[in-house]
């Protein structure tokens, strides 16, 4: 839908200059919507009532960084907290937006779109290059924060909520 694409881009202050660029964007969007994200899951198949785009959250955080790191180690996520984070205490409000929350396979999942340019071939987005991009841009920490936000949301809204039963995966979709 070219008109919808133009409207969405214009809302972001982006003007498409020619038909060829517009057609390339439409092809890219179609590939993203049609791509198998695993187990046959495709974005185009998610019903509107089973997804929330731009899931906003805000919650208070007050914790000793040492304790947070220790908790991550206990749960198998030792490398989540970046060494560059030097604060000893975190105190304030944590605010953010997850690109997409969706319900699939009986669980709620987080999906985040990334536009890192790792190369021009699909193979450039695999293995060590992908691991490095994830680590360098602190995406594991971001996934943890989004998962905590989703967990807190679901805990208040799902009857008989259990993270083991209801909380799903964090998916990073590189465009």
FENFENNOR-V503527 format. One record per residue. PSI is psi in degrees with one decimal (999 if undefined). BURIAL is 1 if it has 24 or more other ideal C-beta (glycine too) atoms within 12 Angstrom, else 0. D_FIRST is the distance of its C-alpha to the first C-alpha in whole Angstrom. Layout:
PSI:BURIAL:D_FIRST  PSI:BURIAL:D_FIRST
This chain:
97.6:0:0  -39.3:0:4  -42.9:0:6  -43.5:0:5  -48.3:1:6  -42.8:0:9  -45.2:0:10  -41.8:0:11  -42.0:0:12  -36.7:0:14  -23.6:0:16  5.5:0:17  24.0:0:19  128.3:0:17  130.3:0:16  127.7:0:14  -25.7:0:17  164.9:0:15  -35.1:0:13  -43.6:0:15  -41.9:0:14  -44.0:0:10  -39.0:0:10  -41.5:0:13  -42.3:1:11  -39.0:0:8  -42.3:0:11  -45.7:0:13  -40.2:0:11  -42.5:0:11  -42.2:0:14  -46.7:1:15  -32.7:0:14  -11.6:0:15  139.9:0:19  117.5:0:22  6.3:1:23  138.8:0:26  29.1:0:28  3.5:0:25  126.3:1:23  140.3:0:19  -36.8:1:17  -17.3:0:14  -5.3:0:17  117.8:1:19  149.2:0:19  -35.7:0:18  -3.0:0:22  21.4:0:23  149.9:1:21  115.7:1:21  145.6:0:19  56.7:0:22  105.5:1:25  145.5:0:27  157.4:1:31  128.5:0:34  151.6:0:38  144.8:0:41  128.5:0:42  103.4:0:46  155.5:0:47  128.1:0:50  -36.3:1:48  -41.5:0:50  -38.9:0:50  -42.4:1:46  -42.7:1:47  -40.0:0:49  -40.7:0:47  -42.4:1:44  -44.9:0:47  -32.1:0:48  12.4:0:45  19.5:0:44  52.8:0:42  -30.8:0:45  8.9:0:42  -45.5:1:40  120.0:1:42  141.4:0:42  -25.9:0:45  -17.9:0:44  102.3:0:44  -11.4:0:47  144.7:0:48  -24.0:0:50  143.5:0:49  127.4:0:45  120.0:0:45  -154.3:0:43  133.0:0:39  121.2:1:37  141.4:0:33  -177.6:1:30  125.3:0:26  137.2:1:25  -43.2:1:22  133.2:1:21  132.4:1:24  154.8:1:23  123.8:1:26  134.6:1:26  29.0:0:30  8.2:0:31  159.6:1:31  130.8:1:29  157.6:1:28  135.2:1:26  133.4:1:24  130.7:1:23  139.4:1:21  142.9:1:23  22.7:0:22  139.5:0:26  101.8:0:26  -8.7:1:29  -168.2:0:28  -6.2:0:26  153.2:0:27  -37.3:0:26  -20.8:0:30  -14.5:0:30  32.2:1:28  163.7:0:31  -135.3:0:35  -38.1:0:37  -41.5:0:34  -43.8:0:32  -42.3:0:35  -44.3:0:36  -42.7:1:32  -46.5:1:33  -47.0:0:36  -31.4:0:36  11.3:0:33  32.3:0:35  -32.7:1:32  -38.5:1:34  -42.4:1:36  -44.2:1:32  -40.8:1:32  -45.1:1:35  -46.6:1:34  -37.6:1:31  -40.0:1:33  -43.6:1:36  -45.2:1:33  -42.4:1:32  -46.9:1:35  -37.8:0:37  -50.2:1:34  -36.6:1:34  -31.1:0:38  -16.5:0:38  -13.3:0:35  121.6:0:36  138.0:0:39  37.7:0:41  137.3:0:39  121.2:0:40  -36.1:0:39  -31.9:0:40  -37.8:0:38  -26.1:1:35  125.1:1:34  -144.7:1:32  165.1:1:31  125.3:1:29  130.8:1:26  119.4:1:25  106.0:1:22  122.9:1:23  999:0:19
